[in-house]
Amino acid sequence: MSSTLKFGNVKLTKWQLALLVGTPLAIGMGIYVYHKVNTPPASAGDEKRKKQQKALESKKQQSLSIDGTSEDKELERKKKSAELENEKLSPLKEATTFKNEGNTCYRNGKYDEAISFYDKAIDKCPKQNKTDLAIFYQNRAAAYEMLRKWQRVKEDCTKSLENNPRYAKAYFRRAKAYEATNEMSECLDDVTATCILEMFQNNNTILYADRVLKRTGNEDAEKIIKDKKPILPSKSFINTYMRSFVSDPIITMRLPEPSEKLHGFARAKQALDEEDYENIIAACTEELESSESESQYKVEALLLRGTFHLIAGSFEEAKHDLDAVINNVDADKKLRTYALIRRASLYIQQEKKNDGLEDFAKAQELQKDCADLYHQRAQIYILLDQLNEALDDFEKAVKLGPNNAMAYVQKCYAEYRLALMSQDQMRLLMVMNEFKNAVEKFPDCVECYSLMAQVLSDQQQFPQAEQFYEKAIKLAPDNASLLVHRGIMCLQWKGDIATAVGLMEKAIEIDDKCGLAYESLGTVEVQRANLDRAVELFEKAIRLAKSQAEMCHLCALRNAAVAQINVTSKLGIPMSSISALAEANIMGTPMAAVN
């Protein structure tokens, strides 16, 4: 897959989109793994050559770390000539001579001596020669970096930038020093400045920026999630989740007509049926705290409460309840099966893939003919990009539950992804026909229309996709995510930002718990240079995040926007001009020279 994406009429690299649109992307690891696996064992001769190459690369890297090396031979010749003619060097030339001596010491690994020469260069250099002073300070910072004197590195880079505020190398070196002292916010600001000044053309900087962005997101997420209060998602989200189960014993059970006021599990079940989701956990707790003589449904209450703790993102509480059901050997086998399915989902959200798949396997041992088991596991396989396994499970789910519309259309989606990967045009045509069959077979299933719309949009058949989005929204007017996806399509199709923003704002109006709407609108606001508004939207999305992985992603989005606010203000570059600068560079127009 190409690493260049198209945004409007401009082709941008992934990191340019990351910086301009605020999306952190993980790159590089796949390449590393590929080379690790595919490199043959080295011979003794190869090892020797590698060591020589490594030494050369080290020397090359040292040369790249210091500036002003191209004039060395010429200045040395002039120096000798001046000495022969008893000619006195000017202060700047004398300073440059000291700098060149420092560069030689640096390349030879004599860092303390290099610092001594850079000291003299700085003392001799006239204060009005700011560009030269910036280079001398930056070179001394490079020597301090080799000695791991991080505070000195930061001080010298700061002085360098005082003399040349657009010196990319000084920003990058200071960023590394900030990382070494765990000042990650400052590190992110400096590497963002470097990316902007280098016009996103230096791959080393891009990879480093990506890593810093992910680290800051992770660290912030870890802090936030400790004190985060659980929030139930919107009614529309919960409805969709519950509809994805066709044989759930709690959903399908019917309690006897009450002779008196409902309490405990009976009250929780009524709340579930009436979509009064906010009261379910409390009602289940009431059942569990009642005496044995008053309670008939303790296991059911544990499963239902555990399910809603899971939906709210209270993973510790969810696991406690689900464990109690799973470990109860006297409990109904079906209840234990669904507790395992829920706990598998919990593990996947915590990025414990093996534990999650193991729970699915245990559920399969308990109940081999459970359609929901295969459907839920297939969705996990889709997320894990294990498409063949996903298709196998979808087929089993449809066979066991032929009326499960969601499983049927998601099976079509898995087949579509596989057809694209294999570039099998015949299979692709057959899959599109299957999608049409799904819509005809399940005309009231909103997922049939929404997935069909996404696939058509993916194939750039936008007018047809628009028709399916309209039908889906008519069926589920309170489903905010449909409006968001339609807005994203408007950007892909027409570059129509106004319509996209309108749809996303309407989504928030319909459902103020739609995290996707806040995230998507935030990325659009970054593109529109409304960075303060973008940060506000990302903050709202963070409050709604359930898993740490989701929160890490959203914190990285916010941090990217905050860094751009800080950097554009510091550099005096209007944010609205960054996109134009990037486009100019891509189209071959050079940016003003920066030393």
C-alpha positions in Angstrom: 0.0 0.0 0.0 1.3 3.4 -0.9 2.4 5.7 2.0 1.1 8.7 0.0 -2.5 9.7 0.5 -4.6 12.2 -1.4 -6.3 15.0 0.4 -8.4 17.2 -1.9 -6.1 17.9 -4.8 -2.9 17.6 -2.9 -0.9 14.4 -2.3 0.4 14.2 1.2 2.6 11.7 3.1 1.1 10.0 6.1 3.0 12.2 8.6 1.9 15.4 6.8 -1.7 14.2 7.3 -0.8 13.4 10.9 0.4 16.9 11.5 -2.1 18.8 9.4 -5.1 16.7 10.3 -4.0 15.6 13.8 -3.8 11.8 13.3 -1.0 9.8 14.9 0.2 6.9 12.7 2.4 4.0 13.6 5.0 3.4 10.9 8.4 1.8 10.7 7.8 -1.4 12.8 6.6 -3.5 9.9 9.7 -2.6 7.9 12.0 -3.5 10.9 10.3 -6.9 11.3 10.4 -7.6 7.6 14.2 -7.1 7.4 14.7 -9.0 10.7 12.9 -12.0 9.3 14.2 -11.9 5.7 17.9 -11.1 6.3 20.1 -14.3 5.7 22.8 -15.2 8.3 25.9 -13.2 7.9 29.3 -14.7 7.1 32.5 -13.6 8.8 33.4 -11.4 5.9 29.9 -9.9 6.0 30.4 -9.1 9.7 33.7 -7.4 9.0 32.2 -5.3 6.3 29.2 -4.5 8.5 31.6 -3.2 11.2 33.4 -1.1 8.7 30.2 0.3 7.4 28.9 1.0 10.9 32.1 2.9 11.6 31.7 4.9 8.4 28.0 5.6 9.3 29.0 6.7 12.8 31.6 9.2 11.3 29.0 10.4 8.8 26.4 10.9 11.6 29.0 12.9 13.6 29.6 15.1 10.6 25.8 15.6 10.2 25.6 16.6 13.9 27.8 19.7 13.4 27.5 22.5 11.0 30.0 24.6 9.0 32.3 21.8 7.8 32.4 22.7 4.1 34.7 25.7 4.6 37.3 23.9 6.7 40.1 23.3 4.1 39.7 26.8 2.5 39.9 28.5 5.9 42.8 26.4 7.0 44.6 27.5 3.8 43.8 31.2 4.5 44.9 30.8 8.1 48.4 29.5 7.0 48.6 32.1 4.4 47.8 34.8 6.9 50.4 33.5 9.3 53.0 33.5 6.5 52.1 37.0 5.6 51.8 38.1 9.3 48.3 39.1 8.6 45.8 39.3 11.5 42.6 37.4 11.1 39.2 39.2 11.6 37.3 38.3 14.7 34.7 36.3 12.7 37.4 34.4 10.7 39.3 33.7 14.0 36.0 32.4 15.5 35.4 30.3 12.5 38.9 28.9 12.8 38.2 27.9 16.4 35.0 26.3 15.2 36.8 24.3 12.6 39.3 23.0 15.2 36.3 22.0 17.3 34.7 20.2 14.4 37.9 18.2 13.9 38.0 17.2 17.6 34.3 16.3 17.5 34.8 14.0 14.5 37.7 12.3 16.3 35.6 11.7 19.5 37.5 14.4 21.6 34.3 16.0 22.8 35.8 18.0 25.8 38.5 19.5 23.5 35.8 20.3 20.9 33.8 22.1 23.6 36.9 24.2 24.5 37.3 25.3 20.9 33.6 26.1 20.5 33.9 28.2 23.7 36.6 30.3 22.0 34.6 30.5 18.8 31.6 31.9 20.7 33.7 34.4 22.7 35.4 35.7 19.5 32.3 35.9 17.3 30.9 39.4 16.9 27.4 39.5 18.4 25.8 40.8 15.2 26.8 37.6 13.3 23.8 35.8 14.6 23.8 33.0 12.0 27.3 32.1 12.9 26.7 32.2 16.6 23.7 29.9 16.1 25.9 27.4 14.4 28.6 27.6 17.1 26.1 27.0 20.0 24.5 24.2 18.1 27.8 22.5 17.5 28.7 22.8 21.1 25.3 21.3 22.0 26.2 18.4 19.8 29.4 17.8 21.8 27.5 18.1 25.1 25.0 15.5 23.7 27.8 13.0 23.2 28.7 13.5 26.8 25.0 13.1 27.8 25.1 16.5 29.5 21.4 17.2 28.7 20.9 20.5 30.6 23.9 22.0 28.7 22.4 20.7 25.4 19.1 22.4 26.1 20.8 25.6 27.2 23.0 25.8 24.0 20.2 24.9 21.7 18.1 27.6 23.3 20.9 30.1 22.7 21.3 28.9 19.2 17.6 29.5 18.5 17.7 32.9 20.1 20.2 33.8 17.3 18.4 31.8 14.5 14.7 31.1 15.5 14.2 28.9 12.5 17.2 26.6 12.9 15.7 23.1 12.5 18.7 21.2 13.7 18.8 23.0 17.0 15.1 22.3 17.6 15.7 18.6 16.8 18.7 18.3 19.1 16.8 20.1 21.9 13.9 17.7 21.4 16.1 14.7 22.0 17.5 16.4 25.2 14.0 17.0 26.4 13.1 13.4 25.8 16.2 12.3 27.8 15.0 14.3 30.8 11.4 13.1 30.3 10.0 16.6 29.4 7.8 15.1 26.7 5.5 18.1 26.1 8.5 20.3 25.3 10.0 17.5 23.2 6.8 17.2 21.1 6.8 21.0 20.6 10.4 21.0 19.3 10.0 18.0 17.0 6.8 19.5 15.6 8.8 22.7 14.9 11.4 20.6 13.2 8.9 18.9 10.9 7.4 22.2 9.9 10.8 23.8 9.2 11.9 20.8 7.2 8.7 20.8 5.3 8.0 17.1 6.4 10.8 15.9 4.1 13.2 14.3 6.6 12.1 10.7 7.3 14.2 10.4 10.4 12.4 13.4 12.0 9.1 12.0 10.9 9.7 8.6 12.5 11.0 10.3 15.7 8.0 12.6 15.8 5.6 9.7 15.4 7.2 7.9 18.3 7.1 11.0 20.6 3.5 11.6 19.7 2.5 8.0 20.7 4.5 8.2 23.9 2.9 11.4 25.0 -0.5 10.0 24.2 0.2 6.8 26.2 1.5 8.7 29.2 -1.5 11.0 29.3 -3.9 8.2 28.8 -2.4 6.3 31.8 -2.9 9.3 34.0 -6.4 10.1 32.9 -7.8 6.5 33.0 -6.9 6.1 36.7 -9.4 8.8 37.8 -11.8 8.5 34.9 -15.5 8.0 36.0 -17.4 5.4 33.9 -19.9 6.8 31.5 -22.6 4.8 29.7 -22.6 5.5 26.0 -25.6 6.7 24.2 -28.9 4.7 23.9 -28.3 4.3 20.2 -24.8 2.7 20.8 -26.2 0.3 23.5 -29.1 -0.7 21.2 -26.8 -1.6 18.4 -24.6 -3.6 20.8 -27.5 -5.5 22.3 -29.0 -6.2 18.8 -25.7 -7.9 17.8 -26.8 -10.8 20.1 -29.7 -12.9 18.8 -29.8 -15.6 21.5 -28.6 -13.8 24.6 -30.3 -15.5 27.6 -30.9 -12.3 29.4 -32.3 -10.4 26.4 -34.6 -13.2 25.4 -35.8 -14.3 28.8 -39.4 -13.5 29.9 -40.2 -13.1 33.5 -43.6 -13.8 35.0 -46.0 -10.9 35.4 -45.3 -9.2 38.7 -47.9 -9.2 41.4 -46.3 -6.2 43.2 -43.8 -3.5 42.7 -40.7 -4.6 40.8 -37.3 -4.8 42.5 -33.9 -6.3 41.9 -33.3 -8.2 38.7 -37.0 -7.9 37.6 -36.6 -4.1 37.8 -33.3 -4.4 35.8 -34.9 -6.6 33.2 -37.8 -4.2 32.8 -35.3 -1.3 32.4 -33.4 -3.3 29.7 -36.6 -3.9 27.8 -37.7 -0.3 28.0 -34.2 1.0 27.2 -33.9 2.7 30.5 -30.2 1.8 30.7 -29.0 4.2 33.4 -30.9 2.3 36.1 -29.8 -1.3 35.2 -26.6 -1.5 37.3 -28.3 -0.2 40.5 -31.2 -2.6 40.1 -28.8 -5.6 39.6 -26.9 -4.5 42.7 -30.2 -4.5 44.6 -30.8 -8.1 43.5 -27.3 -9.2 44.5 -27.5 -7.5 48.0 -30.8 -9.1 48.8 -31.1 -12.3 50.9 -31.1 -15.8 49.3 -34.8 -16.2 50.0 -35.6 -13.0 48.2 -33.3 -13.5 45.3 -33.9 -15.9 42.4 -31.7 -14.3 39.8 -28.3 -13.7 41.3 -26.3 -15.2 38.4 -28.5 -13.4 35.8 -28.0 -10.1 37.7 -24.2 -10.7 37.8 -24.1 -11.3 34.0 -26.3 -8.2 33.2 -24.4 -5.9 35.6 -21.1 -7.2 34.3 -22.3 -6.5 30.7 -23.2 -2.9 31.6 -19.9 -2.3 33.5 -18.2 -3.5 30.3 -20.3 -1.1 28.1 -19.4 1.7 30.5 -15.7 0.9 30.4 -15.5 -0.2 34.0 -13.3 -3.1 33.2 -12.3 -4.1 36.7 -15.9 -4.2 37.9 -17.0 -6.0 34.7 -14.3 -8.7 35.2 -15.3 -9.2 38.8 -19.0 -9.9 37.9 -18.2 -12.0 34.8 -15.6 -14.1 36.7 -18.2 -14.9 39.3 -20.5 -16.3 36.6 -17.8 -18.2 34.7 -16.4 -19.8 37.9 -19.9 -20.9 39.1 -20.0 -24.5 37.9 -23.6 -24.8 39.1 -24.7 -21.9 36.9 -26.6 -22.5 33.6 -24.2 -23.4 30.8 -25.7 -20.7 28.5 -25.1 -18.0 31.1 -21.5 -19.0 31.6 -21.1 -19.1 27.8 -22.2 -15.5 27.4 -20.1 -14.4 30.4 -17.1 -15.9 28.6 -18.0 -14.0 25.3 -18.3 -10.7 27.3 -15.0 -11.3 29.1 -13.3 -12.1 25.8 -14.4 -8.7 24.5 -13.1 -7.1 27.7 -9.7 -8.7 27.2 -9.5 -7.6 23.5 -10.3 -4.0 24.6 -7.4 -4.3 27.0 -5.2 -5.5 24.2 -4.9 -9.0 25.7 -5.6 -10.8 22.4 -4.5 -14.3 23.5 -6.7 -14.2 26.7 -9.6 -13.0 24.6 -9.3 -15.8 22.0 -8.8 -18.3 24.8 -12.2 -17.3 26.4 -13.9 -17.7 23.0 -12.5 -21.2 22.8 -13.8 -22.0 26.3 -17.2 -20.7 25.3 -17.1 -22.9 22.2 -16.4 -25.9 24.4 -19.4 -25.1 26.6 -21.8 -24.4 23.7 -20.7 -25.3 20.2 -24.0 -24.3 18.5 -24.0 -20.7 19.8 -24.5 -18.4 16.8 -23.6 -15.3 18.9 -20.2 -16.8 19.9 -19.1 -17.1 16.2 -20.5 -13.7 15.3 -18.8 -11.9 18.1 -15.5 -13.7 17.5 -15.7 -12.9 13.8 -16.0 -9.2 14.6 -12.8 -9.5 16.7 -11.0 -11.2 13.9 -12.0 -8.4 11.6 -10.4 -5.9 14.0 -7.3 -8.1 14.1 -7.2 -8.3 10.3 -7.5 -12.1 10.4 -10.0 -12.0 7.6 -10.1 -15.7 6.7 -10.8 -16.7 10.3 -13.4 -13.9 10.4 -15.2 -15.3 7.3 -15.2 -18.8 8.7 -16.9 -17.7 11.9 -19.4 -15.4 10.1 -20.4 -18.4 7.9 -21.0 -20.5 11.1 -22.9 -17.6 12.7 -25.2 -17.3 9.7 -25.7 -21.0 9.4 -26.7 -21.2 13.1 -28.7 -18.0 13.0 -30.0 -17.4 9.5 -32.1 -14.5 10.6 -29.2 -12.6 12.1 -29.1 -9.7 9.6 -26.0 -8.1 11.2 -23.9 -11.3 10.9 -25.1 -11.8 7.3 -24.0 -8.3 6.1 -20.8 -8.4 8.1 -20.0 -11.7 6.4 -20.4 -9.8 3.1 -18.0 -7.2 4.4 -15.3 -9.8 5.2 -15.7 -11.3 1.8 -15.3 -7.8 0.2 -12.1 -7.2 2.1 -10.7 -10.6 1.0 -11.7 -9.9 -2.6 -9.9 -6.6 -2.5 -6.7 -8.1 -1.0 -6.6 -10.9 -3.7 -7.6 -8.4 -6.4 -10.2 -10.9 -7.6 -12.6 -8.9 -9.7 -15.0 -11.8 -10.2 -15.3 -12.4 -6.5 -15.8 -8.7 -6.0 -18.8 -8.6 -8.3 -20.2 -11.6 -6.5 -19.8 -9.9 -3.1 -21.5 -6.7 -4.4 -24.5 -8.9 -5.4 -24.4 -10.4 -1.9 -24.7 -7.0 -0.4 -27.7 -6.3 -2.6 -29.2 -9.6 -1.4 -28.7 -8.6 2.2 -30.6 -5.3 1.7 -33.5 -7.1 0.0 -33.5 -9.9 2.6 -33.3 -7.6 5.6 -34.9 -4.3 4.5 -35.3 -3.0 8.1 -31.6 -3.6 9.1 -29.8 -0.3 9.3 -26.4 -2.1 9.2 -27.2 -3.5 5.8 -27.6 0.0 4.4 -24.7 1.6 6.3 -22.1 -1.1 5.4 -23.3 -1.0 1.8 -22.8 2.7 1.8 -19.3 2.4 3.2 -18.3 -0.2 0.6 -19.7 2.0 -2.2 -17.8 5.0 -0.8 -14.6 2.9 -0.6 -15.1 2.2 -4.4 -15.7 5.9 -5.0 -19.3 5.3 -6.1 -20.3 8.3 -4.1 -23.8 9.0 -5.5 -24.9 5.5 -4.8 -23.4 5.5 -1.4 -25.3 8.7 -0.6 -28.6 7.0 -1.4 -27.8 4.2 1.0 -26.8 6.6 3.8 -30.1 8.4 3.3 -32.0 5.1 3.7 -29.9 4.1 6.8 -30.5 7.5 8.4 -34.2 7.3 7.7 -34.3 3.9 9.5 -32.2 5.1 12.5 -32.5 8.9 12.8 -30.9 8.8 16.2 -27.8 7.0 15.1 -25.2 9.8 15.2 -22.4 7.7 13.7 -24.3 7.5 10.4 -24.2 11.3 10.1 -20.4 11.3 10.9 -19.7 8.6 8.2 -21.7 10.5 5.7 -19.8 13.7 6.6 -16.5 12.0 6.0 -17.7 10.8 2.6 -18.6 14.4 1.7 -14.9 15.3 2.3 -13.7 12.4 0.2 -16.2 13.0 -2.6 -16.5 16.8 -3.0 -14.1 18.2 -0.5 -17.2 19.8 1.0 -16.0 20.9 4.4 -19.1 23.0 5.2 -21.5 20.0 4.6 -19.2 17.7 6.5 -19.0 20.0 9.5 -22.8 20.5 9.4 -23.4 16.7 9.5 -20.9 16.2 12.4 -22.4 19.1 14.4 -25.8 17.6 13.9 -24.5 14.2 15.1 -23.3 15.9 18.3 -26.7 17.6 18.7 -28.5 14.2 18.3 -26.1 12.3 20.6 -23.8 14.3 22.9 -22.0 11.0 23.7 -20.9 10.2 20.2 -17.1 10.1 20.6 -16.7 9.5 16.8 -18.4 12.8 16.1 -16.1 14.8 18.4 -12.9 13.1 17.1 -13.9 13.5 13.4 -15.0 17.1 13.8 -11.8 17.8 15.7 -9.6 16.5 12.8 -11.6 18.7 10.4 -11.1 21.8 12.7 -7.3 21.1 12.7 -7.4 21.2 8.9 -9.4 24.4 9.0 -6.8 25.9 11.4 -9.3 26.1 14.2 -6.9 24.5 16.6 -8.4 25.8 19.9 -11.7 24.4 18.9 -10.1 21.1 17.8 -8.4 20.7 21.2 -11.8 21.3 22.9 -13.4 18.6 20.7 -10.6 16.1 21.4 -11.0 16.7 25.1 -14.7 15.8 24.9 -13.8 12.6 23.0 -11.2 11.7 25.6 -13.8 11.9 28.4 -16.0 9.4 26.4 -13.2 6.9 25.6 -13.6 3.4 27.1 -10.2 1.6 26.6 -6.7 2.9 27.3 -5.8 2.2 23.6 -8.7 4.5 22.4 -7.7 7.1 25.0 -4.1 7.0 23.9 -5.1 7.6 20.3 -7.3 10.6 21.3 -4.7 12.1 23.6 -2.2 11.9 20.8 -4.6 13.8 18.5 -5.1 16.5 21.2 -1.3 16.7 21.8 -0.6 17.1 18.1 -3.0 20.0 17.9 -1.6 21.6 21.1 1.9 21.3 19.8 0.9 23.0 16.5 -0.7 25.9 18.5 2.5 26.3 20.5 4.9 26.0 17.5 3.0 28.3 15.0 2.8 30.9 17.7 6.5 30.6 18.5 7.6 30.6 14.9 5.2 33.4 13.9 3.7 31.1 11.1 -0.1 31.3 10.8 -1.5 27.8 11.1 -3.6 28.4 7.9 -0.4 28.8 5.9 1.1 25.4 6.9 -1.1 23.5 4.4 -0.1 26.0 1.7 3.6 25.6 2.6 3.4 21.9 2.4 1.6 22.0 -0.9 4.1 24.4 -2.4 7.0 22.1 -1.4 5.2 19.0 -2.8 4.6 20.9 -6.1 8.3 21.8 -6.4 8.4 25.3 -5.0 11.2 25.6 -2.5 10.7 27.1 0.9 12.8 30.0 2.0 16.3 28.8 3.0 16.7 27.9 6.6 20.2 27.3 8.1 
